[in-house]
């Protein structure tokens, strides 16, 4: 449970990056997974763990 955001002077924001390696054995699966992570469908899970959409 998240009680609320930290005050701006102590808040630390982390941006997550993702990529598909040139040697990926399942490029389509990787693209689908990244697509899911960046979709509105994943927003509920992100909010549940205190994250917000960038």
Gaussian input, Z-matrix of N, CA and C with variables (Angstrom, degrees):
# hf/3-21g

backbone

0 1
 N
 C     1     B1
 C     2     B2     1     A1
 N     3     B3     2     A2     1     D1
 C     4     B4     3     A3     2     D2
 C     5     B5     4     A4     3     D3
 N     6     B6     5     A5     4     D4
 C     7     B7     6     A6     5     D5
 C     8     B8     7     A7     6     D6
 N     9     B9     8     A8     7     D7
 C    10    B10     9     A9     8     D8
 C    11    B11    10    A10     9     D9
 N    12    B12    11    A11    10    D10
 C    13    B13    12    A12    11    D11
 C    14    B14    13    A13    12    D12
 N    15    B15    14    A14    13    D13
 C    16    B16    15    A15    14    D14
 C    17    B17    16    A16    15    D15
 N    18    B18    17    A17    16    D16
 C    19    B19    18    A18    17    D17
 C    20    B20    19    A19    18    D18
 N    21    B21    20    A20    19    D19
 C    22    B22    21    A21    20    D20
 C    23    B23    22    A22    21    D21
 N    24    B24    23    A23    22    D22
 C    25    B25    24    A24    23    D23
 C    26    B26    25    A25    24    D24
 N    27    B27    26    A26    25    D25
 C    28    B28    27    A27    26    D26
 C    29    B29    28    A28    27    D27
 N    30    B30    29    A29    28    D28
 C    31    B31    30    A30    29    D29
 C    32    B32    31    A31    30    D30
 N    33    B33    32    A32    31    D31
 C    34    B34    33    A33    32    D32
 C    35    B35    34    A34    33    D33
 N    36    B36    35    A35    34    D34
 C    37    B37    36    A36    35    D35
 C    38    B38    37    A37    36    D36
 N    39    B39    38    A38    37    D37
 C    40    B40    39    A39    38    D38
 C    41    B41    40    A40    39    D39
 N    42    B42    41    A41    40    D40
 C    43    B43    42    A42    41    D41
 C    44    B44    43    A43    42    D42
 N    45    B45    44    A44    43    D43
 C    46    B46    45    A45    44    D44
 C    47    B47    46    A46    45    D45
 N    48    B48    47    A47    46    D46
 C    49    B49    48    A48    47    D47
 C    50    B50    49    A49    48    D48
 N    51    B51    50    A50    49    D49
 C    52    B52    51    A51    50    D50
 C    53    B53    52    A52    51    D51
 N    54    B54    53    A53    52    D52
 C    55    B55    54    A54    53    D53
 C    56    B56    55    A55    54    D54
 N    57    B57    56    A56    55    D55
 C    58    B58    57    A57    56    D56
 C    59    B59    58    A58    57    D57
 N    60    B60    59    A59    58    D58
 C    61    B61    60    A60    59    D59
 C    62    B62    61    A61    60    D60
 N    63    B63    62    A62    61    D61
 C    64    B64    63    A63    62    D62
 C    65    B65    64    A64    63    D63
 N    66    B66    65    A65    64    D64
 C    67    B67    66    A66    65    D65
 C    68    B68    67    A67    66    D66
 N    69    B69    68    A68    67    D67
 C    70    B70    69    A69    68    D68
 C    71    B71    70    A70    69    D69
 N    72    B72    71    A71    70    D70
 C    73    B73    72    A72    71    D71
 C    74    B74    73    A73    72    D72
 N    75    B75    74    A74    73    D73
 C    76    B76    75    A75    74    D74
 C    77    B77    76    A76    75    D75
 N    78    B78    77    A77    76    D76
 C    79    B79    78    A78    77    D77
 C    80    B80    79    A79    78    D78
 N    81    B81    80    A80    79    D79
 C    82    B82    81    A81    80    D80
 C    83    B83    82    A82    81    D81
 N    84    B84    83    A83    82    D82
 C    85    B85    84    A84    83    D83
 C    86    B86    85    A85    84    D84
 N    87    B87    86    A86    85    D85
 C    88    B88    87    A87    86    D86
 C    89    B89    88    A88    87    D87
 N    90    B90    89    A89    88    D88
 C    91    B91    90    A90    89    D89
 C    92    B92    91    A91    90    D90
 N    93    B93    92    A92    91    D91
 C    94    B94    93    A93    92    D92
 C    95    B95    94    A94    93    D93
 N    96    B96    95    A95    94    D94
 C    97    B97    96    A96    95    D95
 C    98    B98    97    A97    96    D96
 N    99    B99    98    A98    97    D97
 C   100   B100    99    A99    98    D98
 C   101   B101   100   A100    99    D99
 N   102   B102   101   A101   100   D100
 C   103   B103   102   A102   101   D101
 C   104   B104   103   A103   102   D102
 N   105   B105   104   A104   103   D103
 C   106   B106   105   A105   104   D104
 C   107   B107   106   A106   105   D105
 N   108   B108   107   A107   106   D106
 C   109   B109   108   A108   107   D107
 C   110   B110   109   A109   108   D108
 N   111   B111   110   A110   109   D109
 C   112   B112   111   A111   110   D110
 C   113   B113   112   A112   111   D111
 N   114   B114   113   A113   112   D112
 C   115   B115   114   A114   113   D113
 C   116   B116   115   A115   114   D114
 N   117   B117   116   A116   115   D115
 C   118   B118   117   A117   116   D116
 C   119   B119   118   A118   117   D117
 N   120   B120   119   A119   118   D118
 C   121   B121   120   A120   119   D119
 C   122   B122   121   A121   120   D120
 N   123   B123   122   A122   121   D121
 C   124   B124   123   A123   122   D122
 C   125   B125   124   A124   123   D123
 N   126   B126   125   A125   124   D124
 C   127   B127   126   A126   125   D125
 C   128   B128   127   A127   126   D126
 N   129   B129   128   A128   127   D127
 C   130   B130   129   A129   128   D128
 C   131   B131   130   A130   129   D129
 N   132   B132   131   A131   130   D130
 C   133   B133   132   A132   131   D131
 C   134   B134   133   A133   132   D132
 N   135   B135   134   A134   133   D133
 C   136   B136   135   A135   134   D134
 C   137   B137   136   A136   135   D135
 N   138   B138   137   A137   136   D136
 C   139   B139   138   A138   137   D137
 C   140   B140   139   A139   138   D138
 N   141   B141   140   A140   139   D139
 C   142   B142   141   A141   140   D140
 C   143   B143   142   A142   141   D141
 N   144   B144   143   A143   142   D142
 C   145   B145   144   A144   143   D143
 C   146   B146   145   A145   144   D144
 N   147   B147   146   A146   145   D145
 C   148   B148   147   A147   146   D146
 C   149   B149   148   A148   147   D147
 N   150   B150   149   A149   148   D148
 C   151   B151   150   A150   149   D149
 C   152   B152   151   A151   150   D150
 N   153   B153   152   A152   151   D151
 C   154   B154   153   A153   152   D152
 C   155   B155   154   A154   153   D153
 N   156   B156   155   A155   154   D154
 C   157   B157   156   A156   155   D155
 C   158   B158   157   A157   156   D156
 N   159   B159   158   A158   157   D157
 C   160   B160   159   A159   158   D158
 C   161   B161   160   A160   159   D159

   B1=1.4219
   B2=1.5200
   B3=1.2901
   B4=1.4534
   B5=1.5222
   B6=1.3256
   B7=1.4578
   B8=1.5218
   B9=1.3162
   B10=1.4603
   B11=1.5113
   B12=1.3146
   B13=1.4654
   B14=1.5265
   B15=1.3036
   B16=1.4587
   B17=1.5235
   B18=1.3134
   B19=1.4618
   B20=1.5369
   B21=1.3133
   B22=1.4694
   B23=1.5240
   B24=1.3339
   B25=1.4686
   B26=1.5273
   B27=1.3235
   B28=1.4688
   B29=1.5292
   B30=1.3073
   B31=1.4636
   B32=1.5239
   B33=1.2984
   B34=1.4624
   B35=1.5152
   B36=1.3133
   B37=1.4581
   B38=1.5235
   B39=1.3092
   B40=1.4538
   B41=1.5144
   B42=1.3201
   B43=1.4610
   B44=1.5179
   B45=1.3193
   B46=1.4561
   B47=1.5269
   B48=1.3088
   B49=1.4645
   B50=1.5149
   B51=1.3108
   B52=1.4602
   B53=1.5253
   B54=1.3040
   B55=1.4605
   B56=1.5195
   B57=1.2960
   B58=1.4594
   B59=1.5204
   B60=1.3090
   B61=1.4663
   B62=1.5294
   B63=1.3059
   B64=1.4618
   B65=1.5248
   B66=1.3172
   B67=1.4687
   B68=1.5284
   B69=1.3266
   B70=1.4630
   B71=1.5255
   B72=1.3211
   B73=1.4658
   B74=1.5251
   B75=1.3282
   B76=1.4614
   B77=1.5347
   B78=1.3130
   B79=1.4593
   B80=1.5249
   B81=1.3075
   B82=1.4640
   B83=1.5255
   B84=1.3140
   B85=1.4539
   B86=1.5251
   B87=1.3357
   B88=1.4608
   B89=1.5267
   B90=1.3189
   B91=1.4669
   B92=1.5359
   B93=1.3166
   B94=1.4612
   B95=1.5288
   B96=1.3225
   B97=1.4609
   B98=1.5241
   B99=1.3164
   B100=1.4634
   B101=1.5264
   B102=1.3179
   B103=1.4566
   B104=1.5121
   B105=1.3245
   B106=1.4685
   B107=1.5288
   B108=1.3282
   B109=1.4603
   B110=1.5214
   B111=1.3125
   B112=1.4662
   B113=1.5267
   B114=1.3196
   B115=1.4652
   B116=1.5243
   B117=1.3102
   B118=1.4634
   B119=1.5245
   B120=1.3277
   B121=1.4678
   B122=1.5263
   B123=1.3249
   B124=1.4647
   B125=1.5242
   B126=1.3221
   B127=1.4636
   B128=1.5236
   B129=1.3111
   B130=1.4650
   B131=1.5304
   B132=1.3190
   B133=1.4672
   B134=1.5220
   B135=1.3105
   B136=1.4652
   B137=1.5266
   B138=1.3080
   B139=1.4714
   B140=1.5263
   B141=1.3322
   B142=1.4624
   B143=1.5398
   B144=1.3093
   B145=1.4592
   B146=1.5189
   B147=1.3442
   B148=1.4421
   B149=1.5229
   B150=1.3154
   B151=1.4638
   B152=1.5255
   B153=1.3011
   B154=1.4539
   B155=1.5192
   B156=1.2983
   B157=1.4582
   B158=1.5269
   B159=1.3099
   B160=1.4678
   B161=1.5088
   A1=108.16
   A2=116.56
   A3=122.80
   A4=107.76
   A5=116.51
   A6=120.73
   A7=111.38
   A8=116.81
   A9=120.75
   A10=109.76
   A11=116.65
   A12=119.78
   A13=111.08
   A14=115.51
   A15=120.87
   A16=109.29
   A17=117.27
   A18=118.96
   A19=110.23
   A20=116.68
   A21=121.73
   A22=113.08
   A23=118.43
   A24=119.93
   A25=113.37
   A26=118.88
   A27=121.13
   A28=112.49
   A29=117.21
   A30=121.88
   A31=110.11
   A32=116.61
   A33=122.81
   A34=107.52
   A35=116.73
   A36=121.84
   A37=108.83
   A38=116.08
   A39=122.01
   A40=108.75
   A41=116.52
   A42=121.52
   A43=107.89
   A44=116.51
   A45=121.44
   A46=109.15
   A47=115.63
   A48=121.73
   A49=109.31
   A50=116.20
   A51=119.84
   A52=108.49
   A53=114.29
   A54=120.55
   A55=108.61
   A56=115.38
   A57=121.42
   A58=107.25
   A59=115.76
   A60=120.68
   A61=110.23
   A62=115.49
   A63=120.74
   A64=111.22
   A65=117.44
   A66=121.27
   A67=112.23
   A68=117.54
   A69=121.00
   A70=110.33
   A71=116.59
   A72=120.02
   A73=111.87
   A74=116.94
   A75=120.82
   A76=108.81
   A77=115.46
   A78=120.54
   A79=111.79
   A80=117.14
   A81=120.58
   A82=110.94
   A83=117.00
   A84=121.08
   A85=111.50
   A86=115.93
   A87=120.32
   A88=110.33
   A89=117.48
   A90=121.13
   A91=110.85
   A92=116.23
   A93=120.16
   A94=110.88
   A95=116.54
   A96=120.88
   A97=110.81
   A98=117.28
   A99=121.12
   A100=109.67
   A101=116.17
   A102=119.88
   A103=111.91
   A104=116.11
   A105=119.93
   A106=110.92
   A107=116.93
   A108=120.38
   A109=112.31
   A110=117.00
   A111=120.93
   A112=112.49
   A113=116.96
   A114=120.79
   A115=111.80
   A116=114.78
   A117=120.59
   A118=110.90
   A119=118.22
   A120=121.71
   A121=112.51
   A122=117.65
   A123=121.49
   A124=112.40
   A125=117.72
   A126=120.83
   A127=113.18
   A128=119.33
   A129=121.80
   A130=110.75
   A131=117.10
   A132=120.26
   A133=110.46
   A134=117.02
   A135=119.94
   A136=110.73
   A137=117.02
   A138=120.75
   A139=111.39
   A140=116.83
   A141=121.14
   A142=110.44
   A143=117.32
   A144=121.56
   A145=112.63
   A146=116.84
   A147=121.48
   A148=115.75
   A149=116.01
   A150=119.51
   A151=108.65
   A152=116.13
   A153=120.01
   A154=108.75
   A155=115.02
   A156=121.77
   A157=109.85
   A158=116.23
   A159=120.85
   A160=111.21
   D1=132.64
   D2=177.05
   D3=-101.28
   D4=122.69
   D5=-178.60
   D6=-76.92
   D7=-27.70
   D8=179.88
   D9=160.20
   D10=171.50
   D11=-179.55
   D12=-72.95
   D13=155.04
   D14=175.27
   D15=-75.64
   D16=156.76
   D17=174.76
   D18=-58.95
   D19=147.98
   D20=-174.68
   D21=-54.87
   D22=-34.27
   D23=-176.99
   D24=-72.78
   D25=-14.00
   D26=177.25
   D27=-119.80
   D28=-3.91
   D29=-179.69
   D30=-71.00
   D31=136.41
   D32=176.19
   D33=-120.76
   D34=123.80
   D35=-178.70
   D36=-104.07
   D37=131.98
   D38=177.70
   D39=-115.20
   D40=125.83
   D41=174.45
   D42=-99.29
   D43=133.47
   D44=-179.90
   D45=-101.10
   D46=139.17
   D47=178.30
   D48=-116.29
   D49=156.18
   D50=174.06
   D51=-145.94
   D52=157.48
   D53=-178.86
   D54=-155.21
   D55=166.19
   D56=175.55
   D57=-111.73
   D58=123.11
   D59=-179.62
   D60=-67.73
   D61=148.47
   D62=179.22
   D63=-61.64
   D64=-25.70
   D65=-178.05
   D66=-103.17
   D67=18.28
   D68=-179.04
   D69=-57.02
   D70=133.66
   D71=-179.68
   D72=-81.75
   D73=-15.87
   D74=-179.96
   D75=-138.36
   D76=71.13
   D77=-176.78
   D78=-59.56
   D79=-41.72
   D80=-179.44
   D81=-63.07
   D82=-41.45
   D83=178.18
   D84=-65.12
   D85=-40.70
   D86=177.96
   D87=-63.54
   D88=-43.14
   D89=178.39
   D90=-62.91
   D91=-40.68
   D92=179.05
   D93=-64.71
   D94=-41.75
   D95=-179.90
   D96=-64.91
   D97=-45.62
   D98=177.64
   D99=-62.69
   D100=-40.02
   D101=176.79
   D102=-59.22
   D103=-41.93
   D104=177.96
   D105=-65.15
   D106=-46.71
   D107=-177.40
   D108=-59.67
   D109=-29.68
   D110=-177.81
   D111=-97.98
   D112=6.35
   D113=-177.60
   D114=-93.48
   D115=164.56
   D116=175.40
   D117=-64.66
   D118=-25.56
   D119=179.14
   D120=-61.08
   D121=-29.56
   D122=-178.69
   D123=-86.88
   D124=-8.75
   D125=-175.96
   D126=-59.74
   D127=-40.30
   D128=-178.54
   D129=-60.95
   D130=-43.91
   D131=178.97
   D132=-65.31
   D133=-39.45
   D134=178.54
   D135=-63.25
   D136=-46.36
   D137=179.79
   D138=-63.70
   D139=-36.38
   D140=-179.18
   D141=-60.78
   D142=-29.66
   D143=-179.38
   D144=-105.80
   D145=20.39
   D146=172.93
   D147=80.88
   D148=14.83
   D149=-179.78
   D150=-98.77
   D151=162.30
   D152=173.84
   D153=-137.00
   D154=156.43
   D155=-178.28
   D156=-67.62
   D157=136.86
   D158=179.59
   D159=-72.14

